[in-house]
Amino acid sequence: MNEATHEQHSTLATFVLPIAKSLRLQGVDPMELLAEADIDPAHVINADRRIPAAKMQQLFSLALRETGNPAFGLLAAEQVQAATLQGLGLAFLASDTVLDALQRLVRFCHVLSTGVELRLQQRDELIDLEFHVGRVVEDDEADYASLDFGMGLVMVMCRMTLGDYVSPISVDTRRPEPEDPDLFMSLMGAKIHFGAEIDRVSFVRSDIVDQLLTANQELAKINDDQAEAYLASFDDVSTARDVVSKIVEKLPDGPPNQSQIAGALNVSNRTLQRKLKDEGTSFVDLLQDTRLELARKYLHNPARSISEISYLLGFSEPSTFSRAFKRWTGEAPADYRQRLQQTSKEES
């Protein structure tokens, strides 16, 4: 299990989208709840953003309060799309078999949430996908709803590969038996054993080892590489990583200074400077490197305009961004993008 505390764990910001859609379907305005949970709606459509686990837990708590539906986590999972999981969702669908897809999910589970460990275990003819969550407080409905969401998400992704032909033979959960257990079982599509000692979804092995019609090894590999790079960008616990995370969060409002980041991390300016020096870097270097790496990443996407990229990187004008990028790389953003596109055409 990741040694970070619950407050330090994070999840994909895009998980807010299915939660918001489920709230709307139940007649609740999600914008009010997002504000109450201190989640910026502008962040949740950005695939590079992450949400602190504590804020996501607060959102589940508010959703349960407003909807009064104890199965809200499973209902929200029903609204998940492959794109919600970033490249991991596409890699899941391009896997050779459902078992291969589950193995991929285990490998990259921290892309989805750093507070969860997934493990595959074989029991005779069964394959168990185990959920190891460090923080599930007894009688905490928000914790149970979050766990429901994770289990339901797996089932939704499996159905995207084989439709209703793939379903678990059973589900074990630490959640106490609810007043309406049939509602939970219908949403999961399986018999659920409540009050269990472990959280797991169990499949018959022969049901998940057949070749999928959507299998595409090349596409799966491309998205695996993307997931590897994304995971590497935040999985190593360090002060520099925390600084970069806060820089990315604040950039759209303009480039933050060191004092602002120190305040966001609840340390003094001097302490932050010392810790970064111990790690062989500085705030100025991290700010420039972060803007440069994000600029290169955004320029790979032709759907992002130069103006939009300028805003995301905290520049007041596209011309200011262009000058900075040329100073960093020796070429203008438009020329860099054109060169990438030309190289791509030649390679294809």
N, C-alpha and C positions, 0 to 999 in steps of 0.2 A: 504494500500500500504506500502511496505517496506520503512522505513525511510532513507535508504542508498541513496546516490547520484548515478547518472547514472554511474559515474566513478567507484563506489564501487560495482555495480551490476555485476553478472557473469552468464554465460550460460555453458551448457555442452560442453566440448571440442570436443566431438564426432559430434557435429553439423557441424563442419568444413568439415567432410568427404562428406556429400551430396552436400555441396556447391562446394567443389573441383571437385567432379565428374561432376556436372552440368557445371562447367567452362570448363572441358576437352571436354564435349560433344559439347560445342560451340566454340571449337578451341582455348581456352585460357589456357596458362600454369598456373596452380594454384600455383606452387611453388614460382614464382616471386611475385605474389600478397600476399602470406602468409608472405614472407620476408618483403614486403613493409608495411604490417600491423603489423609487429613485432610479428608474431605467429610462434612458433617453431613447425615444422611438426612432430617432435618426440612426442610432447605432445598430439596430437589429437587422437592417437590410444590408449591412456591410459584412461580407463574408470573412473579413479579417478581424472582426471584433469578437471579444469574449465578454461574458457577464460573470461577475463574482458569484460563486455558488450561493452565498448568503442572500444576495438579491433575488436570485432565481427561487430560492426557498421561500422568501417573503412573498413573491408573486404567486406561488402555489397556495400559500396560506390565505392570501386575499381572494384568490379565485374560489377556494373552498367556502370562504365566508359569504361571498356574493352569490354563488350558484347554489349552495346548499347540497351539492352533488358529491358524495364521497368517492365516486368513480371518475372524478374529473380528470385525473392523470391519464387514465385509459382513453377517455374521450378526446383529450388533447392529442394523444399519440395517433389517433385515427386521422388527424389532419396533417401528419408528417408526409412530406414529399422527398424524393431522392435528393433533390438539391439542398434540402435542409441540412443534410450531413456533409455539405461541401463535396469535394472530390471523392470522399469515402463512400458517399451514396452511389455515385456512378460506378466506382470500383466494385461495390457490393453487387450491383445489377450485372456487371460484366464478368463476374466470377464463373468458374467452370461448373461448380455445383453449389447447392445451398450450404453444404458443409464447408466448402472452400470460402464462401462468403462469411460464414460465422467465424472461421479462423482469421479472416481479414479483420473482422470487427474486433476480435480479441486483441489482435496485434496493434490496432490503432485506437483502442478504446479511449485513450487520453485525449485524442482529438475531440471527442464528444464531451467528456468530462474528466478532469484530472482527479476527481474524488471517487472514481469507480474503477475497480479491477474486474475484468471479465475473464473467466477461465472455462475451457472445455474439458470435460471429463467423460470417459467411456465407462458405462456400467452394463456389462453383457451386451445386449443388442441396443442399448440406449446411448444417446449422446446428450450430455447435460451441459447447458450454458449457464454457468454460475455467476451471480452478481454479488460481488464483495464490496459493500458500501460501509465505510468506517463509521458513518454517523446515521443511525436510525434510532431515534429516541422513542421509547415505548409510549404509545398513545399519542404520538405526534402525527396528526393526520397529514401535515404538509410533507413530512419525511416519507410517509407511505405513498402519498400522491406522486412524489418525485420518483420513487421506485417503480410505481405502476407505469409511469410515463416511459421509463427506460425499458421495462419488459414489453410494454405495448409497442414501442418503437421497433423492437426486434421483430415482433410479429408482423407489423405493417410492412417492413422491408422484405420479409420472407414471402408475404403474399404478393408483393410486386414481382417476384421471380416466378412463382408457380401458382399464383392465384389461390383459390381455396383448396388446392390440392395438397398444400403443405400446412400442417398445423401440429402443434405439440401434442404429445400423448398426455402430458400432465404439467402442471405448474405448482411449484412450492413457493410460499411466501411467508415472511414473518408477520405480515399484516394479520391482526385478529379477524375472525370471521365477521363480516359486516351484516347489517340487518337484511340486505338483499343480496345474498351471494350469487344468485342466478344472473344478476346484472353484470357482475364482474366476469362470470364464466362465459357469458354470451359475447362480451367484448373481447376476451382473450381467445375464445374458440376452443376451450379446453377445460378439463376438470381441474379445479384449483384446490389445493390443500392449504388452508389457512392456518396461521399459528405455527408454521413449521420452524425448524431451527436454521434453515438455509433458504436463500432466494435463488431459484433456478427454474429454467424452462427446459423440459426434457423432450427430445425427439426420438423416434424410431430411426436407427441409423440407415436402414434401407430406403427410407422416405426422402433422405436428403443427400444421396450420393449419385443420383442420376445427372447426366450432362444437361445443362440448361441451354435452351434455344438462344438465350441472350448472351451466351458466353463469348467473350472477346478478350483474349489474353493481352493483346497489345494495349487496348483501352484500359484494362485493369492495371497493367504495369505503369502506364502514364499517371494514373490517379494514385497509385501506390507511392510513386516518387513525390507527388505533390503532398500527400499526407505525411510522408517522412520529413520533408522540408518544413512543413507547417508545424509538426510536432517538435522538431528540433529547435524551432524558434522560441519556444516558451517552456519546454519540459525541464530543462536544467535549472534548478533553483539557484539563483544568484541575485545579488543586488543589481547588477547590470541588466539582467532580464527584467526585474521589477521596474527599473527605470525606463527601459525601452517600452514596456507595456503601458506605463503612464504617459510616455511621450506620444505614443500612437493614439491613446485615448484623447489627449488634449490638442493634438495638432490641428484639427479642423477649426479650432478657435484661435489659432495663431501659435507660433512656436513658443513653448513654455520655457521659463528660465529655471535654473537649478533650484532656487528657493521654492518655487511652486511645486516642483517634483518632490523635494524633501518634505514639504508640508503634506503632500498627498500620501507619502509613505510613512508619515508620523515619525520622522527623524529630523535632527537638526541639519542645517546646511553643512556644517563642518563634519558631522558624522558621515553624511552621504559622500562628501568629497573624499574622506579618508577610506571608506569602504571601496569606492570605485578605484582609487589609487592602488589599494591592495589587490584588486582584480586586474590591474594593468590597463586601466582605461580612465576616461574622464567624461564628465557630462557633455562637454562640447563635442568630443569625438562621437559619443553615442547619438547625440542629436543629429549630427551631420550624416553619420552612417545609416541611421534609421530612415531619414528622409531620402537618402540616395537609394537604399534598397527598396523602399516602398515605391519610389519613382520608377525604378526599373520594372518592378512587378506590375504597376498600373499601366505602364506603357506597352506591356505585352498584350494588354486587353484592348483591342481596337474600339470596343464599345465605350470606353472612357475617353472623354474629350480632354484636351490639354487644360481647358478652364476648370473642369471638374477635378483633375489631378492636382492642379495648383491649389484649389480650395482644400482638398484632403490633406495636403502637405503643409498647410498653414501659411501659404503665400497670399499676399493681398491682391496681386495681379499676375496673370499668366506670363507677362513679360519679365517679372521679377523671378518667377520660377525658371523661365527659359535661360536667363543669365546665370542663375545659380547652377543649373544642371550642366550648362556648357563649361562653367568653371570647374565642376567636379569631374566631368568625363571628356571634355574637349569637343563635344558636339551638341547641337541643339536638340531638344526633345523630339521635334518633328523628324529630324534627320535620323535620330536613334531609332524611332519607330519604323521609319521607312526602310532602314537597313535590316531590322529584324524581319519585316515582312518579305523583303527581297531574299534574305537567306532562307526563310521558310519555303518560299516558292522553289528555289533552286534545289533544296533538299528533297522536296516532294516530286 
